Amino acid sequence: MKKGLFILCLLLLSVVGLVRYHTMQLEQIEQAKIEAQAKQDAKDLAPFSKDVSTLPIASGVADSANVISLNEALVPPNVELDIVTDLPTAQLYIGFEGQIVKQYNKDFFLRSIYYASAMNFSRIHDLQAVHFYFDDQIITVSRVAFADALGADVSIDSLVDVVVWETQIVGKLLDKEYLKQFINEVTTVEKGGLAPLEEIQIMPELLLYLEMKLGVEETNLAQLPFEVVKPMLVEMDRVVQLYPELDGYITAIDVTDQIDAERFMELQPAVDFDSASIRLSSSWYSDMDDLEENWRLGIATDFYPDGTESDTIVVHELTHGLESYIIGARYEELTTEERIGIWESSTVSKEIISSAYAKVSPQLASGTTEEKAVADISGYAATGGPSEALAEAAHDVYDNGDSAEAMSIAMVEELNKVLTSVSGTQHSLVFE
């Protein structure tokens, strides 16, 4: 009997020990889960842990320096923003080129919209709406909708207070259901992302396209009328599609009065010929009637190629860009001074003209010299030097196709050959 009770006690003690052991195991597992979740939460919140007291406050969207620095501080270092402000309507356009969606999960995407909207509305006092552009959609958040969703107890202006910010914004970032409901309340979504250039109807989207699709990072084109800028960018876009070498190569377009009075625009290579910028004459492009009249006069006097249009002047400058690209790609081993010498002496365009003339001369009238063949393109081609002649030939072929001067067509064909030799990209024989 005593032996049986002893065995029973041992069994009971074993059971209690096992229960305690498994309880401890469960507690350890639960603690590990809590610690893992804490680490994950900290990781999820890391991109949104900015010290808001150090971020700039903009009096309005016109305060562009603060607006840009504010938004660049809102995203991880490997996410590049394209930012356009629209002063008349006090709206902000932010292009992500899809990076956030592609590189991060949906929760991060929702947090980003919530966080960036709160930060922009609270720190840009007259901001009325933020438009977030992604590859496949446009998400718009209005100030009124955001304020309504915050509720009566919290104002947008109060979010500049660090305690209120941490409670009302950062403190909500891990609440997925709250975020989902809030975003649904404050956003409107347009599928398809940034429209094709031909369909764009407002200047901010035009400038955003310039940054997101063409790689032009700096521009003040907003000072010009929409109807002046759009046709030029449409042609620029088409040329970039024909010549991928130019994709991202033009990094700035500047409207300025610091340009020769007779020039409509000009291209300037960077020091290392790894990029270029375009300058537009503010006087010519602020009065298109004068420009058109000048262009018609130039056509009538054969100074510009017959059949070309003023809307496609940018083709001429982009051809200078192709020549600049060739110098940067072909002569990488040379010094900066040597490459500048090649540019200033028109070495590449001379080579192209010489090859083109050798190819086309049998088709020309007997006795036609190289100089005469070039002069037949335009008066500017005859007097401006080899680089201008090449650019005039490209403009001629772009606008006139197979009806262009035979020398123009031959020059563009030779230009394409040189480009293929340095970039490996095949090109059509002529501009299309």
Residue, then its C-alpha position, 0 to 999 in steps of 0.5 A: m500500500k505504502k509502495g503504491l502511494f509512493i509511486l502515485c506521488l512520484l507520478l503526480l510530481s512528474v506530471v507537475g514537473l512536466v506541466r511546469y516545463h511545458t509552461m516555461q517552454l510556452e512562456q519562452i516561445e511567447q516571449a520570443k514571439i514578442e521580442a521578434q515582433a518588437k524587432q519587426d515593428a522597430k524595423d517597420l517604423a525605422p523609415f518613419s522615425k525622423d526627428v520632426s523638430t529638425l525638418p523644415i517648415a515651408s510657408g507655402v509651396a512657393d518655398s520650393a527649397n524647403v518643400i523639396s528638402l522636406n520630402e527628400a527627408l521622408v523616404p529611405p535613401n534609395v528611393e528617389l523622388d521627382i517633385v513638382t509644385d504648382l503655385p496657382t493651385a497650391q498643390l504638390y506632385i510627387g513621382f516615385e517611378g514605382q520604387i516604393v511599390k516594387q521594393y517594399n510591401k503594401d503595409f510600407f506603401l500605406r504608411s508612406i502615403y499616410y506619413a508623407s501626407a501628414m508631414n506635407f500638410s502640417r509643414i506646408h501651410d497653404l498646401q491643398a493637395v498631394h498627388f503621388y504618382f506611381d507606375d500604375q496609379i495616381i493617388t491624390v490626398s486633399r487637405v480637407a479630406f485629411a483634416d476631416a479624417l483626423g477628427a475634431d480633436v486633432s488639427i493639421d496644424s497641431l501635428v507640428d508638435v512632437v508629442v501630437w505627431e508621435t501620438q497621432i501619426v507615428g503611433k498609428l503606423l502599426d495599426k493596419e486596420y486604422l491605416k487602411q480605413f484612413i487611406n480609403e477615406v482620404t484618397t482618390v485613385e486614378k489607374g494607369g499612372l502618369a499619362p502619355l505625354e500627348e494626353i497630358q493637359i496640365m503643366p505639373e504633369l508635363l514637368l513630372y513627365l520630364e523628370m520621371k520619363l526623360g530624366v531632366e532633373e532641373t528646369n524652370l519651364a513652368q514660367l512658360p505657357f503650357e502651349v509653348v512647352k508641350p509641343m517641344l517636349v513631345e518632340m524631345d520625347r520622340v527623339v529620345q525614343l529614337y535615340p536611347e543614348l539621350d535617355g537621361y543625358i539631358t539633365a537640365i533645361d533652363v529658360t534664361d536671358q543669358i543667351d545670344a540674342e539671335r539664338f532660340m536655344e543652345l546645348q551645353p555639354a557637362v565638363d566630362f561630356d557625361s550629360a548636357s543641359i539645354r538653355l532656352s531664350s526667355s525672350w524668344y519663348s515668351d513671345m512665340d509670335d516673334l519666334e514664328e515670324n523669325w522662323r518663317l523669314g528664315i525659311a523664306t531666305d533659305f537660312y533654315p532647312d525648307g519644310t522644317e517647323s519651329d516646334t521641332i527646333v529642339v531636334h537641332e539641339l538634341t543632335h548637338g547632344l548626340e555629338s556630345y554623347i559620342i565624345g564622352a563615350r568614344y574618348e573616355e581615356l582622354t583628358t577633359e581638356e582633350r575632349i573639350g578640344i574635340w568638341e570645339s574643333s567639331t572633330v566628330s561632325k567633320e568626320i560624319i560630314s566627310s563620310a556622308y559626302a563620300k557616300v552621296s557625292p555620286q548622286l549629286a550634280s557633277g562638280t558639287t563640292e562638299e561645301k556646296a552639298v552642305a550649303d544646300i541643306s540651309g544657310y545656317a548649315a553653310t555658315g555655322g560650322p560642321s556641328e551646326a551643319l550636322a544639327e541642321a541636317a538632322h532637323d531637315v530629315y526629322d521634319n522632311g523624311d525621305s524628301a530631305e536633302a540627299m546630303s542631310i539623309a547621308m549625314v544622319e545615316e553616318l551619325n547613326k553608324v557612329l552612335t552604334s559603334v559607341s553605344g551598340t544600339q541600332h538605329s533607323l537609317v533616318f529620323e522617323 
